[in-house]
Amino acid sequence: MILGKPNIVAQVKWEKIDTVMLDMDGTLLDKHFDDYFWEEYIPEVYAAKNKISIFTAEEELLARYRAKEGSLDWTDLDYWSKELELDIIALKKKINHLIKVHPYVIDFIAFCRKNQKRIYLVTNAHSKTLKIKMAKTDIAGLFDRIICSEEIGLPKEKTEFWERLGKKIKYQKDRVLLADDNENVLQSALEYGFPLKNLIFVAKSSSTMPVIHSKNFPSIIFFKELMEK
């Protein structure tokens, strides 16, 4: 299912791009794993542990999640392990068969490498989540560097994130292509000074969810669209 059409068509002028920054969950990797883990699997485990109904567990967990959304705690596995009194890392590993790379991602990274672009994985994901997912997908070696928000000290939704990132890796913001499935992240980059035309919204973050185009940013369903002339 595809909901709506993009207001802004993604048309990248590659000769004006030096650096490619890619989000992980929902952008490179199928977000179905994360959605299932937090919205279905954890409520089941939490309900059984605390002898409450699934409905009660879902309500309680959703409230806790929302309270931390957009903060570093939101993705911190140690925080949630302590808060929920569950071994979140072990539970993630139990269902790691659901961790999958989106179609055309490997081809797109190869395309960027062939065209001599610097490629960075820039993610809000916790370093322990990153370790699990890189071990499963074996894509860590495809990037010039991987940066987690905990290393920066701010989530990507904060405009200052991009300024701090510039102290870790050198880049010209007008020559960066940034792809993410989170419009709040793209908005913070826009406010920092990234050109709108180079901010790409991934409209198919999960294989089990419909395509939802952004009304504010150039949208793609698959990365093959950025390789087409």
N, C-alpha and C positions, 0 to 999 in steps of 0.2 A: 504493500500500500504506500502511495506517495501523497503526502498532504501539502497542497499548495505548490507554488513554483517560486524559485528564487527571484527576488527583485533585482539582484545584482549577479550577473553571469561571471563566473571565474575565468578570467583570461590573463594568464601570467606571461609577462614579458621576461623570459628567462635570461636574456642578455643583461637585464638590470637587477638580477638576483645573484648575490654572492653566498648567502647563508640561508639554510633551511632549518627551521625549528619545528619539531614535531612533538605533539602531546602523545601520551601512551594509551591510557584507557579510553576506549571509545573512538580513538583516532587511528592508532596502529593496531590495537587489540580489540577484539569483540567485547563490548561492555556487558554482554549477557552474563559472563562469569561474575562480574561485580554485582550486577542487579540481582542475580539469583542468590549469591552468597549473603548479601546484606538484607535482602527483602524476603527471602524464603528460608534459606538454610539456617541462618543465625536465629531467626524467630523460633524455628522448630527446636533447635538445640537449647535455646534460652528458656522456652516454655517447659521443656522436659526437665531441665535442671531445677527450675524454680516451682515446678508443679502448678503451673498456671495454664490457661487456655492459649491457643495460638493467637486468637483475636486480641487477648489482653497483652500478650508478648509483642505483637505487631504494633499496637497502639503505643506502648511504653517505649519501644525501641525507636519508632518513627519520631517521637518527641525528642528523644535523646540525640538522634542523628541531626534533626533540624537545628537544634541548639548549637551544634558545632560546625554546621555547614559553612564553607568559606573560610575556615580557620585551619591551622596546621594540625590541630587535634582531629579534625575530620578524617584525615588519612593515616593517623598515627596508630599503628597496630598495638604498640605497647600501651597506649592510652586506653584503647577499647578492651584489651585483655584485662587490664586492671579494673576498669569501670564495670564490665559485664561479668568479671570473674570467669572468663573463658580463655582457652588457649587459641587465640585467633590465628596464629601462624600455623599451628597444627591442623586446624580446621580448614584453612585455605588449601593446605597441601592435600587434604583428603579428597577435594573435588577439583584438583588442578587439571584434570582431563578436559575441563570446560574452557581452559585458557587457550585461545586461538588467535592467530594473526588474521586481520581482515584481508579480503582479496585485493590483489594488485599492490600491496604494501611493499613487498620485496622488490617487485619490478620498479616501483617508483623510486625507492632508495637507490637501486642500481642505476636508474636514469639520472638521478641527481649526482651520483658519484662519477658517472661517465662524463657529465657536463661540468665536472670539477667544482661542485658546490660543497661548502662545508655543511655537515649534517649533524645536528644536535638533537638528542632526545631531552625534552624539557618537561618534567612531570611534577604534579602535586603528590604523586604516589610516595608512600613511605619507602625508605631504602630496603626494608625487609620484604615489602610487597614486590619491589623491583627485583630483588634477588630471586624470589619464587618464580616470577614471570619470565625473567631472562633465562633462567635454568630450563624452563619448559619450552620456550620459543627459540632459544639459541640465536637471538638477533643482536645481542649486546655489541658484538664486534663490528656491526655495520655503521656505528656512529663515531664521529670524531671525539665526542664526549657525551656523557649522560649527567644531567643536573637534576637533582631532586629539590623540591621546595624547602625541605628541612635544612639543606646546605645553605640556602639563601636566607632563611629565617623568616620568610613570608610566603603566603600562597600566591599563585599567579594572578588571582583576582585583584591583588593590590598593585596599583600603578608603580609604586616604588620597587616592586619586584624586578621590573625590567631594568631599572637603573642599577640595582645591585648585581643583576646578571651580567651587565656590561663590565663589571670588575672581575668577573670570572672568565668570561670569553669576550674577545674583541669583535664587535660587529657595528655596522652602520645601519641604524634602524630603517632607513629608507631603501635598503638593499637586502631586506630580510623577508622571506616567505614564512609565515607562521600558520600552522594548521592545528585546529583544536575543535572538539565537539562541544565546548562550553562557551556560550556567547559572553558570559561575564568576563572570561579570560581575554577573549578577543577585544572586548570593550576597554579593558584596562590597558591593553597594548595600544589601542587606538588613541586613548587619552594620553599615553606616554609619547606618541608621535609616530607610530608605525602607520604607513599608508594603508588606507582602507582596502585598496585593490589587492594588497598582498596578505590580507587577513582572511584565511580560508576556513569556512565552517563545514565540518563533516556532518552531513545530514542523516547518515545511517550509522549511528554509533553502536547499535546492537543488532545482531542478526535476527532477533525475535521481535523487534519493534519496527513500526512504520518509518518511512523516510519523512523527516520534517525539515523543510528548508528554512533557512534564516531569512527574515525580512530585512535584516540590517547588514549582513555580510555576504560576500560571494560564497555560494554553497556548492559542494560536490557530494555525490553519493559514494563514488570510489575514486581512488587516486589516479586511475587511468585517464580520467578527464583532464588532469593537469599535464599529461604527456602528449595529448593530442594537439596537433598543429592547427 
